[in-house]
């Protein structure tokens, strides 16, 4: 029996429920609706459940098959609904994280969004977007917390993160709040949901460690690489380039401290912050 879709949960869910209704009213299976397109059943199912945005090309195909114009007209509304709290250039990656089998991340300047506490996220947002209203700031914090819900699944994705030592040694927050941020990461590591490595100050990797890296692998999709600055982001799907950057990530990981040593260093830094012993 097909799982019921709550169309009142949001715009993507409403859109997806309407898609299923129109498809079933036309007597079409997912396979028949998709015939003649380049898309698979997994994609259509995710759209129907509100978990993934419908690409414009697929919306046009569906409208042609069903004799409607609804889905092409509403495509942009769904995109805007799913991007709430995220920069437009990041929306596709936020959606892809949910489908990923493994996520490998490197950050040399900040704790990544998936691991940020609300206090840390607020500090980053207010530093980079000082004119945001309180409501806009809160929407961005909520979006990061929503992303982190993917860790509720005990099996997927496997998440491996490498942080430069400066990320924990140069706190963005007051000591008590920064200690809570480090405790949060430590708890994720101890729950076996996150694998952490810390790249020490003196690691000879400076030429390859300037840009953040986010590598996503999937069960039935080509891998993706994402990198960004404060006000832009770039998604790369060229297999050759993704492979090159994966080699870069592997070199950073090889130069980093082992996971057990990294966790001990993280917890020691948290204790020093709590007891006023932190020295940048």
N, C-alpha and C positions, 0 to 999 in steps of 0.2 A: 504493500500500500504506500502510495506516495506521501511523503512528509508534508503536512500542512504548512503553508507559508503565511506568516503574519504580515499582511499588507499594511498594517497600521504602524509597523515598527520604524518606517522611514521611507524616503523616496525610492531607494533601490529595491526595497522589499515590495513596495506597491507596484513598481514597474515590473518586477519579476513575476509577481502573482498575475498581473494582467497578461504577461507573455504566456504563462502556462495556460491560463483560461482560453486565450485566443487560439493557441496551438491545439488544445484538446477539443475545442469547439469545432475546429476545422478537421478533426479526426486524424491528426498527424502525430506520429511518434517524433521524438527528437531527431532520430536518424533521417526520417523523411523530410522534416523541416530543414535540416542542414544540407540535404542533397544539393549538389551544385555549388557549395561553398567550400572554403578551405578550413572551416572550423570543426572542432570535435564536440562530442557529447559532453565531455567534462566541462568545457567552457560554457555551453548552453545551460547545463545544470546549475553551475555557479551563478550565472546571470539570473536564472529563475528564482534562486534562493536569496538574491540580493547580496551575494558575496563578491561579485565581480562586475565591473562596468562592461556594458555591451559596446564593442567597437562600432564606429559608425558604419563600416562596411558590412558588418553582420546585421545591424539594424536595418540597413537598406535591403539586404537579402531577405530578412524576415518579412518586412513590409511587402516586398514583391511577392513572396510565397503566399502570404495571408490576404493580400489585396487590401492592405491598410497603409496608413502613413503615420500611425501613432508612434512607433518606436523610433523612427528617424527624428521626428519632431521633439520627442522627449529625451533623446540621448544626452543632450547638453545639460539638462536639468539633473540627470543622474550623476553626470561627471561632477557638477558643482556640489551636489549633496555629499558625494563620497570624498571630495577634496576638502571639506570643512575642517579647518584646523591644520591642514597640510599645505605647503607651498605647491603650486600647480606642477612643478617639475618633479615632485616627489610622489605624487598620487599613485602612479603606476607601480612604484617600488613598494609602497605600503600595501597594495593589493597583492603583489608578488610574494611578499614575505609569508603570507598566510598559506600559500601553496608550496613553499620551499621545503625541500627535504633537508638541506643543510644551509646554514648561514655562517659565513666566515667574515669576520670584521677586523679591521685595523684602524686605530685612532691614535694620533700622536698629540692631540691638543685638547680633546674633550671626551667625557664619558658619553658613549653613544646613547641615542634616544631610547632604545629598547631597555636600557638599564638605569635610566635617570629617575630619581625621585621627583616629586612635584616641586620641591624647593630648588633642586638643581635645574630642572627644566625652566622654572620661572627666571632664574638668574641668567640662563643662556638667552632666553627669549627677550628679556628686558635689555640685555646688553646689545643684542643685534637688531632689535626693533623697538627702540626707546619710545616711539610715538604710538605704539599699540595701546588701545583702550584696555581696561581691566577685563572686559568681556572677550576681547580678541586674545589676550594672553591666556585666559582660562580655557578658551576653545583649543588653543594649541597644546596646552598641558593635557587636556582631556584626550586629544588625538594621540599623544604619545602613550598615555596610559592605556588607551584602547589597543594600540599596537602591541603592547606588552602582554596582552591577554593570550597571545599565541603560546606563551609558556605554560598555559593551563593544560595543554596536551602533554602528557608525560613522555611521549615518544618522539614527537616531531614539532618543529625542526630541531636538528642537532645544531647548537649554537656555540661557536668557538670565537673568542674575542682576544685580540692582542692589544694591550694598552701601553703607551710609553710611560715610563716611571714618572715623568713630570705631571701627568694627568692626576695622579694621586698626591704628588708632593706640592703642587701649586693649586691649592683649593680655591674654588670660586665662591665658597660659602663661608659663613662663620664656622669656627671649629666644631661646635656641637652638631650643626646641620650637615657638615661635610663628613663627620664621623658616621652619621646616620646613612648618608649616601654610600659610603664604603661598606657599612654593615649590610646594606641592602644587596650589594653585589656579592659579598661573602656568603650571604644566605642562599642566593641563587646557585653559587658554586657548590656549597655544601649539600644542597638538594639534588645535585648532579644534573641540574637543568642547564647549566652554563659551564663551559670550560674556559678558564682564564689563564692567560700568560702575560707577564709584564716584561717589556723590553727595557733593560737597564740603561741608565744615562750613557754609559761608555760603550754601548754596542756600536760596532762599526758599520752602521747601516744608513747613515744620514743621507747619502745620495738617493736612496730609494724609499725614504720614509716620510717625504714631505706631504703627500696627499692621502686623505682617508680612503679606505677601500671597503666596499661591501660586495661580497661575492655570494651569489645565490645559485644553488643547484636544485633541480626539480626531478620528479620521477619521469615525466613525459614531456618536458620542454627543454630547449637549449638553455645553458647557463647564462646568467646576466652578471654584469659588473656595474656598480654605481659608485660615483665619486662626486664630491660637492665642495663648494665654498659657502660662505655665509649667505650669499644671495643667488646662488645658481647651483644646478645639479646636472649631471650628465649620466645617462644610462647607455651602456655599451653592450651590444649583443653579438658583435663580430667574433666568431669562435677563436680566430688567431689572436686578437687583442686580449680577449678574456683569458686565454691560456698564458699569455705573457704576464699579465697582471697577477694571475694565480701563482706563477713562479716567483714574482716579487713578494707576494704574501707568504709563500712558503719559506723564503729566505728570512723574512722578518720573524716568522714563527720559530725557525731554527735558531736564530740569535737570541730569542727571548728566554727568560727563566722557565724552568719546568713548572707545570701547574701547581704542584704541592708547595714549591718555594714561593711562587707568585701569590698564592693564597695567604701564606704566612706573612709575606711582606705587606699585603693589603690589610690584614687584621692588625698587624703591628702599627701601621700608619693610623688606623682608626683609633687604636688605644692611645697613641701619642696625642692625637687631636682631642680626645676626650679629657685627657689629663694635663692639657696645656704644655705638652712637651714637643709640639711640632716645630720644626725648624726648616723652612723652605730651602 
